[in-house]
């Protein structure tokens, strides 16, 4: 689709936070012009949008999501994390099937887009459902592995990694584990070796609460970012 946005304030972030006024032209899947208003030479636009002085800027990127968990928002609030996970969240997630995850991921994508988020790192399971939701909505998704304490999952994640390389223009997969406090040392070493063979990169979360920091200190005598 070819779209012409006019009468906009434009923030490209290529030169700091300087705003310019003008137009943005989108031709197909490419931005073809950003700048002052000018003639388009009679080009036949599919859609014209008067931005009415509103802001056009690059989309936000959400670097840590569990998209299909949208249905659990405000469910079992105000509990300690481990009680919340093991007593409430994990039992509910066990009821999910691939179709649920597909539709819940699409729901999350609609929420992301309404907030100006155009891409995410999604740490969840049933990657086929997540990938299909991203493809069907045109949303850019980087899926991330969710290994816990089973070393067998490393080999499974390698298969997933291989499957989703060059899978779609807007979908990719990165090696990763759930969290340092839910993954043992043997699994992390195996995954690290795999990451070095494949990409030299993996992904995980930093600590979410004081208890996980204490666990790391007891195990490794290291602080969060050591």
C-alpha positions as CSV (number, residue, x, y, z in Angstrom):
1,X,0.0,0.0,0.0
2,X,1.2,3.5,-0.9
3,X,0.4,6.1,1.8
4,X,1.2,9.8,2.0
5,X,1.3,11.4,5.5
6,X,1.1,15.2,5.3
7,X,1.1,18.1,7.8
8,X,3.1,16.2,10.3
9,X,5.7,16.9,13.0
10,X,8.5,14.4,12.3
11,X,11.1,13.0,14.7
12,X,13.5,10.7,12.9
13,X,16.0,10.5,15.8
14,X,18.9,10.5,13.3
15,X,19.9,14.0,14.4
16,X,18.9,13.9,18.1
17,X,15.5,15.2,19.1
18,X,15.1,17.8,16.4
19,X,11.6,18.0,15.0
20,X,10.9,18.8,11.4
21,X,7.6,19.6,9.7
22,X,6.5,18.0,6.5
23,X,5.6,14.7,5.0
24,X,6.3,11.0,5.1
25,X,5.7,8.8,2.1
26,X,5.4,5.1,2.3
27,X,5.6,3.1,-0.9
28,X,5.1,-0.6,-0.5
29,X,7.0,-1.7,2.6
30,X,9.6,1.2,2.4
31,X,9.6,4.8,3.6
32,X,10.5,6.6,0.4
33,X,10.5,10.2,1.5
34,X,10.8,12.3,4.7
35,X,10.9,16.0,4.4
36,X,9.1,19.3,3.5
37,X,5.9,19.2,1.5
38,X,6.6,18.8,-2.2
39,X,5.0,17.6,-5.4
40,X,4.7,13.9,-5.8
41,X,4.4,14.2,-9.6
42,X,0.9,12.9,-9.8
43,X,1.7,9.7,-8.0
44,X,-1.5,7.7,-7.3
45,X,-1.7,7.2,-3.5
46,X,-3.8,4.4,-2.0
47,X,-4.3,6.5,1.1
48,X,-3.7,10.1,2.2
49,X,-3.4,10.9,5.9
50,X,-3.5,14.5,7.2
51,X,-1.5,14.2,10.5
52,X,-3.0,17.5,11.6
53,X,0.3,18.5,13.3
54,X,0.6,15.2,15.2
55,X,3.9,13.4,15.7
56,X,5.4,10.7,13.4
57,X,8.4,8.9,14.9
58,X,10.0,5.5,14.9
59,X,8.1,2.8,16.7
60,X,9.0,1.6,20.2
61,X,10.5,-1.8,20.9
62,X,9.4,-3.8,23.9
63,X,12.4,-5.9,24.9
64,X,10.7,-8.3,27.2
65,X,7.2,-9.7,26.7
66,X,5.1,-12.8,27.3
67,X,2.4,-11.8,24.8
68,X,-0.1,-14.7,25.3
69,X,-0.2,-13.9,29.0
70,X,-2.5,-10.9,28.3
71,X,-5.3,-13.0,29.6
72,X,-3.7,-13.2,33.1
73,X,-3.5,-9.4,33.6
74,X,-4.8,-8.6,37.1
75,X,-5.1,-12.3,37.9
76,X,-3.9,-13.2,41.4
77,X,-2.2,-9.9,42.1
78,X,-0.2,-9.0,45.2
79,X,1.4,-12.4,45.8
80,X,5.1,-13.2,46.2
81,X,6.6,-14.0,42.8
82,X,7.2,-17.8,43.3
83,X,3.7,-18.3,44.9
84,X,2.2,-16.3,42.0
85,X,4.0,-18.4,39.4
86,X,3.7,-21.9,40.9
87,X,0.3,-21.7,42.5
88,X,-1.6,-19.4,40.0
89,X,0.2,-18.8,36.7
90,X,1.7,-22.1,35.8
91,X,-1.6,-24.0,36.4
92,X,-3.5,-21.6,34.1
93,X,-0.8,-21.7,31.4
94,X,-1.0,-25.5,31.4
95,X,-4.6,-25.1,30.0
96,X,-3.4,-23.2,27.0
97,X,-3.2,-24.8,23.5
98,X,-1.7,-23.6,20.3
99,X,-4.9,-21.9,19.1
100,X,-5.3,-20.0,22.4
101,X,-1.7,-18.8,22.2
102,X,-2.2,-17.7,18.6
103,X,-5.3,-15.6,19.4
104,X,-3.9,-14.2,22.7
105,X,-0.7,-13.2,20.9
106,X,-2.8,-11.3,18.3
107,X,-4.6,-9.6,21.2
108,X,-1.3,-8.5,22.7
109,X,-0.1,-7.2,19.3
110,X,-3.1,-5.0,19.0
111,X,-2.3,-3.6,22.4
112,X,1.3,-3.0,21.5
113,X,0.4,-1.2,18.3
114,X,-2.1,1.0,20.2
115,X,0.9,2.1,22.4
116,X,3.2,2.8,19.5
117,X,5.2,-0.5,19.9
118,X,6.1,-2.0,16.5
119,X,8.4,-4.8,17.6
120,X,9.1,-7.0,20.6
121,X,11.2,-9.8,22.1
122,X,8.7,-12.5,23.0
123,X,9.7,-15.1,25.6
124,X,7.0,-17.7,25.5
125,X,6.3,-21.2,24.2
126,X,4.5,-22.7,21.1
127,X,6.7,-20.7,18.7
128,X,4.6,-21.7,15.7
129,X,1.6,-19.9,17.1
130,X,3.5,-16.8,18.0
131,X,5.2,-16.7,14.6
132,X,1.9,-17.1,12.7
133,X,0.3,-14.3,14.8
134,X,3.2,-12.0,13.9
135,X,3.0,-12.9,10.2
136,X,-0.8,-12.4,10.0
137,X,-0.6,-9.0,11.6
138,X,2.7,-7.8,10.0
139,X,4.2,-7.2,13.5
140,X,8.0,-7.7,14.0
141,X,8.7,-10.3,16.6
142,X,12.0,-11.8,17.9
143,X,11.1,-15.0,19.7
144,X,13.3,-16.0,22.7
145,X,13.9,-19.4,24.2
146,X,12.4,-20.2,27.6
147,X,14.6,-23.0,28.9
148,X,14.3,-23.9,32.6
149,X,16.2,-26.7,34.4
150,X,16.1,-29.5,31.8
151,X,19.4,-29.8,29.9
152,X,17.4,-31.8,27.2
153,X,15.7,-28.5,26.3
154,X,19.0,-27.2,24.9
155,X,18.9,-29.6,22.0
156,X,15.2,-28.9,21.5
157,X,16.0,-25.2,21.4
158,X,18.7,-25.8,18.7
159,X,16.0,-27.4,16.5
160,X,13.7,-24.4,17.1
161,X,16.6,-22.0,16.3
162,X,17.3,-23.7,13.0
163,X,13.7,-23.8,12.1
164,X,13.1,-20.1,12.4
165,X,16.2,-18.8,10.7
166,X,15.0,-17.1,7.5
167,X,11.4,-18.1,8.4
168,X,9.8,-14.7,7.6
169,X,11.0,-11.2,7.1
170,X,9.4,-10.1,10.4
171,X,10.0,-13.2,12.5
172,X,13.2,-14.5,14.0
173,X,14.4,-16.5,17.0
174,X,17.1,-16.0,19.6
175,X,18.6,-18.5,22.0
176,X,17.7,-17.9,25.6
177,X,16.7,-19.2,29.0
178,X,13.9,-18.2,31.4
179,X,16.0,-16.7,34.2
180,X,19.1,-17.3,36.1
181,X,17.1,-18.2,39.2
182,X,15.1,-20.9,37.4
183,X,17.9,-22.4,35.3
184,X,20.7,-24.5,36.7
185,X,24.4,-24.1,35.9
186,X,24.6,-27.2,33.7
187,X,21.8,-25.9,31.4
188,X,23.4,-22.4,31.2
189,X,26.8,-23.9,30.2
190,X,25.2,-26.1,27.5
191,X,23.2,-23.1,26.2
192,X,26.3,-20.9,26.3
193,X,28.2,-23.4,24.2
194,X,25.3,-23.6,21.7
195,X,25.2,-19.8,21.5
196,X,28.9,-19.6,20.7
197,X,28.4,-22.2,17.9
198,X,25.4,-20.4,16.5
199,X,25.4,-16.7,17.2
200,X,27.5,-15.8,20.3
201,X,24.3,-14.2,21.7
202,X,21.6,-15.4,24.0
203,X,18.9,-13.7,26.0
204,X,17.5,-13.8,29.5
205,X,16.1,-11.6,32.2
206,X,17.8,-9.7,35.0
207,X,16.6,-10.3,38.5
208,X,13.0,-9.3,39.3
209,X,13.2,-9.2,43.1
210,X,15.6,-9.3,46.1
211,X,15.2,-13.0,46.6
212,X,16.6,-13.9,43.2
213,X,19.6,-11.7,43.9
214,X,20.2,-13.6,47.2
215,X,19.9,-16.9,45.3
216,X,22.6,-15.9,42.8
217,X,24.9,-14.7,45.6
218,X,24.6,-18.0,47.5
219,X,25.2,-20.0,44.3
220,X,28.0,-18.0,42.7
221,X,29.0,-15.2,45.0
222,X,28.2,-12.8,42.2
223,X,25.9,-9.8,42.0
224,X,23.3,-9.3,39.3
225,X,25.5,-7.8,36.6
226,X,28.9,-9.5,37.5
